[in-house]
Amino acid sequence: MNLSWRTNAACRGLDPEIFYPVSDEDAEAAKEVCNRCPVQGPCLEHALGLREKEGVWGGCTERERRRIIRQRRRTA
């Protein structure tokens, strides 16, 4: 698994706690970082592939990632 994209991540060096909000409503700070990240797509695909259960990855909360997975299954 190639994780070299992580070296260009906007979140690199930030407090990881930002990306593990208590609720989806508290995820805005993390999403703002993700929205300006040059590797948002690879990060999201990484989380989808590993079925990450917690945190904000690629600008999506766990609930949003589950929705993406369901949508992809329907269109496959």
C-alpha positions in Angstrom: 0.0 0.0 0.0 1.5 3.3 -1.1 1.0 6.0 1.5 3.4 8.5 0.1 0.5 11.0 -0.4 0.6 11.6 3.3 3.7 13.7 3.0 1.7 16.3 1.2 -1.3 16.3 3.5 -2.5 19.6 4.9 -3.1 17.9 8.3 0.5 16.9 8.6 1.8 18.2 11.9 -1.6 19.4 13.2 -3.1 18.1 16.4 -4.8 14.8 15.4 -7.6 15.5 18.0 -9.1 18.0 15.4 -9.9 15.0 13.2 -11.7 13.0 15.8 -14.6 15.3 16.8 -17.2 14.2 19.3 -20.0 14.6 16.8 -20.4 15.2 13.1 -21.5 18.8 13.9 -18.1 19.4 15.5 -16.2 18.2 12.4 -16.2 21.6 10.6 -12.6 22.5 11.7 -11.3 19.2 10.3 -13.3 19.6 7.1 -11.9 23.1 6.5 -8.3 21.6 6.6 -9.4 18.8 4.3 -11.0 21.2 1.8 -7.7 23.0 1.2 -5.7 19.7 1.1 -4.0 18.7 -2.1 -4.3 15.0 -1.3 -8.0 15.0 -0.1 -9.0 12.4 -2.7 -6.3 9.8 -1.9 -7.0 10.3 1.8 -10.7 9.6 1.3 -10.0 6.5 -0.8 -7.6 5.2 1.8 -10.2 5.6 4.5 -12.9 4.0 2.4 -10.6 1.1 1.5 -9.8 0.4 5.1 -13.3 1.1 6.3 -12.0 3.6 8.9 -14.6 3.8 11.7 -13.6 7.0 13.3 -12.5 10.5 12.5 -12.6 12.8 9.5 -10.7 11.5 6.5 -10.6 13.1 3.1 -13.2 15.7 4.3 -15.8 13.1 5.3 -17.0 11.9 8.6 -17.6 8.2 9.3 -21.3 8.6 8.5 -20.5 10.3 5.2 -18.1 7.6 4.3 -20.7 4.9 5.0 -23.0 6.8 2.6 -20.4 6.8 -0.1 -19.8 3.1 0.3 -23.5 2.4 0.0 -23.8 4.6 -3.1 -20.9 2.8 -4.7 -22.4 -0.6 -4.1 -25.7 0.5 -5.7 -24.0 1.7 -8.8 -21.6 -1.2 -9.1 
